[in-house]
Amino acid sequence: MRVLFVNPPAIRSDKSTPENSFELGGIPFFPWLRKIPGAGRLWRGLGLGKGIRYGVRAGSRWPWTMDMPHEGPPYPFFMGYAASLVAADGHEVNIIDSVADEEYSYVRFLEHVRQWAPDLIIQECATPTIDIDLWIASQLTKIADLAVAGPHFTTDEIVGEVQTTHPEIKYILRGEYIYGAQQLVREMRPGVYEANVVTDVDSIPFPFRNYPAAVKYYDPTMPTPKPQLQIYGSKGCPFKCTFCVWPQAMFQKKVSLRDPEKIAAEIREAVALNGYRSIFFDDDTFNMGTERISRLCELLKEIGLPWTMMGRLDISPDWLYEKMVDSGCVGMRFGIETFDLGVLAKVKKGIERKDFRGTLERLSTNYPKLMMHITMMRDMPGQTEEAHQLDMKIIHDMGFTTDDMRRSYQLSRCAPFPGTELYEQLKTQGNENVLQDFRKYDGGQETVMKAING
């Protein structure tokens, strides 16, 4: 069987609707324009492409859009691991990732799918683009049997509605679909496949990377030599942030800490296949398990590639950070959200200890050449405008800006994705109608939280 995993284009304008086949009604931004100095400012200044948004979907914990191409899609781990499992059963697999390929035409995307002639298509969807995704899904069912998957399909209500409104979609994979895709291909039973979470990542094949877009994934917040290998050192997160969708909806709060030797073996295999020149550990929380990370550092030092990671400030001793830098770590990314301890407690961040700010300050001072990227958030429950402005003052006083790669930050909007505790909290508080406006879950713009908090 020929099984094709797809991540369709994620582009829309304020004129795009299913009725007009999501025509943009404007001028898209062409990738080559980025090579011209100041192209982004010129583009925005002239008002070209006004109203067009370019987004990410598969591989993103926090799907978002911006007004020009972002040049930094994440690796689609669910598709990658699922493809390898299906291939291990003897089937021919492929991934078409239009976001990584910077393909902005839905027509061309559909033609690429036809040319590959799949027997089964597995399409990853996301909440902010679900109107686009279901429209595309209907087009894909004219080419082959189709399964929709991804973090949007986590509640009974959403799954039931899709079954009612889109009977042409033959299969729905709920939650984490790595094992689910394998089960689907084995059974081909129409209907819903419940999530069966992988609890030991090292027991399944390394993710599929034998396709053209596999060298295009990149984290621009901490730039390292290209091509960049995005890899899991672990899967899942033991913390309980009420807004975080993957640990709750996809991983069902289960955590798999990988063996350092297996991680090193995957890196060496991937480098041999695609010539990667740097590594990004795109874990929910990379630095879990002090001795495990210490051993991994020794192996990474032997491999000799620069690497970056995403972790937490409150779970590692200072000596481990020093060892990470010594082993080739050139960038660290931390989710802070806010310095307001009351808000952190309300969203169950589990980082209420008052010393996490001190850890950030020590790292900034001790390693001036280390790239550090922090993620901040606004519109969280209980977060006031005054608290947000104080957050901005704190990080600016510490030297974090949006235009210095050594000390950078990003500001996202809180979004209560379906399947999260925050979504259920807000639903019980009488916000059900507002929560159904899924286009307002785009972390790059004002989300449904603005209306709810307002």
Buried (B, 14 or more C-beta within 10 A) or exposed (E): EBBBBBBBBBBBBEEBBEEEEBEBBBBBBEEEBBEEEEBBEEBBEEEBBBBBBBBBBBBBBBBBBBBBBBEBBBBBBBBBBBBBBBBEEEBEBBBBBBBBBBBBBBEEBBEBBEEBEBBBBBBBBBBBBBBBBBBBBBBBBEBBBBBBBBBBBBBEEBBEEBEEEBEEBBBBBBBBBBBBBBBBBEEEEEEBBEBBBBEEBBEBBBBBBEBEBBBBBBBEBBBBEEBBBBBBBBBBBBBBBBBBBBBBBBBBEBBBBBBBEBBBBBBEEBBEBBEBBBBBBBBBBBBBBBEBBBBBBEBBEEBEBBBBBBBBBBBBEEEBBBBBBEBBBBBBBBBBBBBBBEBBEBBBBBBEEEEBBEBBEBBBEEBEEBBBBBBBBBBBBBBEEEBBEEBBEBBEEBEBEEEEBBBBBBBBBBBBBBBBBBBBBBBEEEBEEBBEEBBBBBBBBEBBBBBBBE
